[in-house]
């Protein structure tokens, strides 16, 4: 009986043409979205926001995180935050420790070298596929992203670099048409960005990176898959060389400390 009363109340409301259109749109939206998508979108939001804070070292390696504090920071409930942390644990960015909290995992130089080796196996193939599928329009868009754009003087060099670097590599991955490789490369690439913020900023060479990105973009525009793959290999090899410089300097510093002892 209560259901019949409810229907009568809804039927008695005055309906305008605009109101009817709005209700139709809402109804269509509800019918198009599967049950639980809202919860899924909250998990995705928590995941992306937490990952961004880890990559840009808002949360430092070795730092313990409290789920309640994270919920307050993001303005989200515990369920999406907890599920997002579980995804980040799979990514190797955090470790969930029962009854202790969540710790942001550090990346050692040895770990970063493994990541770069993995990128070396994946990203040249993305570049090759991008070259094979390139159109005049997509090639022009890639060329436009090849150089670091710093329109705001208040933005640091490292922030400007990582923003441009992200855009370039994501565009290249999209052009490849291989979603599986693209997702894998994105995860590896994001892990690399964190090390830029931690250590590689010391060897930041924006002009060098611009030249390397431009070489990749030029090869893609010419639809030369081999040249694009080789240019990508040279780009990643350059990162490994800079990493070796830091590793060597640290080794020398440790040797100096041992001699002084």
C-alpha positions in Angstrom: 0.0 0.0 0.0 2.9 2.4 0.8 4.2 2.0 -2.7 0.9 3.1 -4.2 1.0 6.3 -2.0 4.5 7.1 -3.2 3.5 6.8 -6.8 0.5 9.1 -6.3 2.8 11.8 -4.7 5.2 11.6 -7.6 2.4 11.9 -10.1 0.9 15.0 -8.4 4.1 17.0 -8.8 3.9 19.7 -11.4 6.0 18.9 -14.5 7.7 21.4 -16.7 9.2 20.7 -20.0 12.7 21.5 -18.7 12.1 19.4 -15.6 11.0 16.4 -17.7 14.2 16.7 -19.9 16.4 16.7 -16.8 14.6 13.7 -15.3 15.0 11.9 -18.6 18.7 12.6 -18.7 19.1 11.4 -15.1 17.2 8.2 -15.9 19.3 7.5 -19.0 22.5 8.1 -17.0 21.3 5.7 -14.3 20.4 3.0 -16.9 23.8 3.3 -18.7 25.9 3.0 -15.5 26.2 -0.4 -14.0 25.6 -0.9 -10.3 28.7 -0.2 -8.3 30.4 2.1 -10.9 30.3 5.0 -8.5 32.2 3.0 -5.9 34.6 2.0 -8.6 35.2 5.6 -9.7 36.0 6.5 -6.1 38.6 3.7 -5.9 40.1 5.0 -9.2 40.2 8.5 -7.8 41.8 7.5 -4.6 44.3 5.3 -6.5 45.3 8.1 -8.9 45.6 10.8 -6.2 47.6 8.6 -3.9 49.9 7.4 -6.7 50.5 11.0 -7.7 51.5 12.0 -4.2 53.9 9.0 -4.0 55.4 9.7 -7.4 56.0 13.4 -6.7 57.3 12.5 -3.2 54.6 14.3 -1.3 54.7 11.0 0.6 58.4 10.2 1.2 59.9 6.7 0.8 59.9 4.9 4.1 57.0 7.1 5.4 54.2 5.4 7.4 50.7 6.4 6.3 47.5 6.2 8.3 44.4 5.2 6.4 42.2 7.5 8.5 44.5 10.4 7.8 44.4 9.5 4.1 40.6 9.4 4.1 40.6 12.9 5.6 43.2 14.2 3.1 41.2 12.9 0.1 37.7 13.4 1.5 36.9 9.7 0.8 35.7 6.8 2.9 37.8 3.9 4.1 36.6 1.4 1.5 37.8 3.1 -1.6 41.0 4.2 0.1 41.8 0.7 1.3 41.1 -0.8 -2.1 43.3 1.9 -3.7 46.1 1.0 -1.3 45.8 -2.6 -2.2 46.3 -1.7 -5.9 49.3 0.4 -5.0 50.8 -2.5 -3.1 50.5 -4.6 -6.3 52.3 -1.8 -8.1 55.1 -2.1 -5.6 54.7 1.5 -4.3 53.5 0.7 -0.8 53.3 -2.2 1.7 50.3 -2.8 3.9 51.4 -3.9 7.3 48.7 -5.4 9.5 48.2 -3.5 12.7 51.0 -1.1 11.8 49.7 0.9 8.8 51.0 1.5 5.4 54.6 2.2 4.4 55.7 3.9 1.2 58.3 1.6 -0.3 61.7 3.0 -1.3 63.2 2.4 -4.7 66.9 1.6 -4.6 69.2 2.3 -7.5 69.3 -1.4 -8.3 65.5 -1.4 -8.5 65.4 1.6 -10.8 68.0 0.0 -13.1 65.6 -3.0 -13.3 62.8 -0.7 -14.2 64.8 1.0 -16.9 65.8 -2.4 -18.3 62.1 -3.3 -18.4 61.4 -0.1 -20.2 64.1 -0.9 -22.7 62.3 -4.1 -23.5 58.9 -2.4 -23.9 59.1 1.2 -25.0 61.1 0.7 -28.3 58.3 -1.6 -29.4 55.7 1.1 -28.6 57.7 3.6 -30.6 57.9 1.1 -33.5 54.1 0.5 -33.4 53.4 4.3 -33.1 55.5 4.9 -36.3 53.7 2.2 -38.2 50.3 3.6 -37.3 51.2 7.4 -37.4 49.1 9.8 -39.3 50.1 13.4 -40.3 47.8 14.6 -37.5 49.0 12.4 -34.7 52.7 12.8 -35.7 52.2 16.6 -35.5 50.7 16.3 -32.1 53.6 14.2 -30.9 56.1 16.7 -32.2 54.4 19.4 -30.3 54.9 17.5 -27.1 58.5 16.7 -27.7 59.9 19.8 -26.0 59.4 20.9 -22.4 56.9 23.7 -22.2 57.2 26.0 -19.2 54.6 28.7 -19.4 54.5 29.4 -15.6 57.7 30.8 -14.1 56.6 29.6 -10.7 56.7 25.9 -11.8 60.0 24.2 -11.0 62.2 22.7 -13.8 61.5 19.2 -12.5 57.7 19.7 -12.4 57.8 21.2 -16.0 60.0 18.3 -17.2 57.9 15.5 -15.7 54.6 17.0 -16.9 56.0 17.3 -20.5 57.6 13.9 -20.3 54.4 12.3 -19.2 52.4 13.9 -22.0 55.0 12.8 -24.6 55.2 9.2 -23.6 51.5 8.8 -23.1 50.8 10.2 -26.5 53.3 7.8 -28.0 51.7 4.9 -26.2 48.3 5.9 -27.4 49.5 6.0 -31.0 50.9 2.5 -30.7 47.4 1.0 -30.4 48.7 -1.7 -28.0 46.8 -1.1 -24.7 48.5 -4.0 -22.9 52.0 -2.7 -23.6 50.9 0.8 -23.0 49.6 0.0 -19.5 52.7 -1.9 -18.6 54.9 1.0 -19.9 52.9 3.5 -18.0 53.4 1.7 -14.7 57.2 1.5 -15.3 57.4 5.1 -16.4 55.6 6.4 -13.4 58.0 4.5 -11.1 60.8 6.2 -13.0 59.3 9.7 -12.3 59.6 9.2 -8.6 63.3 8.7 -8.9 63.6 11.9 -10.9 62.1 13.8 -7.9 64.4 11.9 -5.5 67.7 11.9 -7.3 67.9 12.3 -11.0 67.0 16.1 -10.8 70.7 16.5 -10.0 71.5 15.4 -13.6 68.4 17.0 -15.2 69.3 17.9 -18.8 66.1 19.4 -20.4 67.8 20.3 -23.6 69.1 16.8 -24.0 65.7 15.3 -23.3 64.1 17.6 -25.8 66.6 16.5 -28.5 65.9 12.8 -27.7 62.1 13.3 -27.7 62.4 15.2 -31.0 64.5 12.4 -32.6 61.8 9.9 -31.6 59.0 12.2 -32.9 60.8 12.8 -36.2 61.3 9.0 -36.8 57.6 8.4 -35.9 56.5 11.2 -38.3 58.6 9.5 -41.1 56.9 6.2 -40.2 60.3 4.7 -39.7 59.7 2.0 -37.1 63.3 0.9 -36.8 64.6 4.5 -36.4 61.9 5.2 -33.8 62.8 2.1 -31.8 66.5 3.0 -31.9 65.8 6.6 -30.8 63.8 5.3 -27.8 66.7 2.9 -26.9 69.1 5.9 -26.9 66.7 7.9 -24.8 66.5 5.2 -22.1 70.2 4.5 -22.3 70.8 8.2 -21.5 68.7 7.8 -18.3 70.8 4.8 -17.3 74.0 6.7 -17.8 72.8 9.5 -15.6 71.8 6.9 -13.0 75.3 5.4 -13.2 76.8 8.8 -12.5 74.9 9.1 -9.3 75.7 5.5 -8.4 79.5 6.2 -9.0 79.4 9.4 -7.0 77.8 7.7 -4.1 80.3 4.9 -4.2 83.1 7.4 -4.2 81.6 9.2 -1.3 81.4 6.0 0.7 85.0 5.2 -0.2 86.1 8.6 1.1 84.2 8.1 4.3 85.9 4.7 4.8 89.4 6.2 4.2 88.7 9.0 6.7 87.7 6.4 9.3 
